[in-house]
Amino acid sequence: MKIIKPFLLVGSLALVLTSCGGGAEILSTPLENIDIVALKEADLTENQKNNWSHLDLVKDTIPGMSVDKAYAEIIKGKSGKTVIVAVIDSGIDINHEDLNGVIWTNKKEIAGNGIDDDKNGYIDDIHGWNFLGDGYDEQLEMTRMVANGDTSVPHFTEAKTGLEEGIAGMVPTKTRYEQIYASLVAADTDFTAHFKTADYTSDQVKNLETTDEKLSQHKEVAAQMVGFGLTSIQVAKKELKGALDGLVGRLNTNYNVDFKGRTTDDNPDDFNDKPGYGNANVLPIAEDEIHGTHVTGIIAAVRDNGKGANGVANNVKIMSIRAVPNGDEYDKDVAKAIRYAVDNGAQVINGSFGKSFSPHSDWVRAAIKYASDNNVVFVHAAGNSGEDVDTEPNFPDDNVNYVEVSNSYIRVGSLASKYGSSMVSGFSNYGNKNVDVFAPGSQIYSTFPNNEYKAISGTSMASPAVAGIAALIWSQYPKLTAAQVKQIIMDSGLPINQKVVVGGDADDVRDFGTLSKSGKMVNVYNALIMAQQLSK
């Protein structure tokens, strides 16, 4: 591993952690002019790729959360008190080998008897609730606003412009994809005929010598695909077909003013219409509905069981609430989901979703306040458009003109795995007032449906990391309040004295400390020590 010039961690009141009298202790001492972290130039090993978010910045020179260090030096096998974490998402594969032991069960309900045994308004809600019913595809909120046609609705003009620009931007891409796909199909057909097998190899194509003009052109196309990182014509054709189908699907659903996706037979613009709508099926219902399962693994995949991933928290039960479709979530569903989680015992709620328009944002804000008033932490992803959410709206939020209604709402930006100027994920939103902390979110390895594991990126992955920290703190120190848990997470993070690229724009370089309210990246080790002190 090649080390170049060290960077400094500088903070006006950063945490220096020492071991004293058999237990760790916090000293409020500045870290100015102390060389702590050297930039790692080497690529991550395979093990590091699968676990980088749990590693330690000082020890590993990777901007992880010091999760493994916290378990080794502080938790040391202590399970603590069980904490219920609600995951409001697209559904969870509750039968996954790494998750089935951590799924919440409503013991007050009798499964399958068609009766609301616990009188909470939801029939047979054994593992949570599905506010989407049998729905999956949905419009974007701006599409719904335009489809409703009420020009008096706030931000209608912006929604109409956004929809038109979105469609205008996608149609040329669709045409280009169709042209490239047609050339790949033609190449595959002709190569199959020439080599007399559909399983011809890229080496055969590369070494092909021919005077046939069409085959020569196909050979050039194949070389271009390899240059793009696609190993063969067959692979390129499959990948492009998937991208084209996804693009067409979005145009036909997300951006289509005539599309009707809701199946719950309620009025989404009437908060009190048809109480208990939806059903008790919390599983994903579509093959590509992987989001909620991945998010859940980041929080709670069983640790050290020899299977694919380790969650942040070791003693949680996950309440599955399906409210996020393939499209924009409805404000009504989100507000109901938050209230359901609070009323049924969740102490932490993760919301890895968001949108730019929210006609009933007051419903959701009231639900966030309800969570805060009932001592529940709500953790929310900052969004993936590389924008400043102090100026560009992103919902749900907890404030009106920066006046907060909640003291337990945490909005999270995303970090990449390499410490230095590129450590903020290029897609991550940020905001000195409206983003609280940053956590790992790029290429996070976690659970996929059907006992699979993969790495994907997004502030959607950073948010559950923080939800897991909140649960872990509360598990070890259950007397803390939700507001204290939030403050611990913010105050105990590592301050980074580093200029970073923002929004993926190499010309936009700012001090990391200006991108969030805390100016810090979360750190589990520090958080547990601070919680220990505060709980006394």
ABEGO torsion letter per residue (X at the ends): XBBBBBBBBBBABBBBBBBBGGBBBBBBBBABGBBABBBBABBBBAAAAAAAAABBAAAAGBBBAGAAAAAAAAAGGBAEBBBBBBBBBAEBBAABAAAAAABBBBAABBBGAGBBAAGAGBBGBAAEBBAAEABABBBBAAAAAAAAGBAABBGAAAAAAAAAAAAAAAAAAAAAAAAAAAAAAAAAAAAAAAAGBAABBAAAAAABBBABAAAAAAAAAAAAAAAAGBABAAAAAAAAAAAAAAAAAAAAAAABAABBABAAGBBAABAABGBGBEBABABBABAABAAAAAAAAAAABBBGAGBABBBABABBBBBBBBABBBEBBBAAAAAAAAAAAAAAGBABBBBBBEBABBAAAAAAAAAAAAAAAAGBBBBBBAEAAGBBAAABBBOBBABBGGBBABAABBBBBBBBABBEAAABBAABBBEAAABABBBBABGBBBBBBGGBBBBBBEAAAAAAAAAAAAAAAAAABAABBAAAAAAAAAAABBBBBBBBBBGGBAABBBBAAAABAAGBBBBAAAAAAAAAAAAX
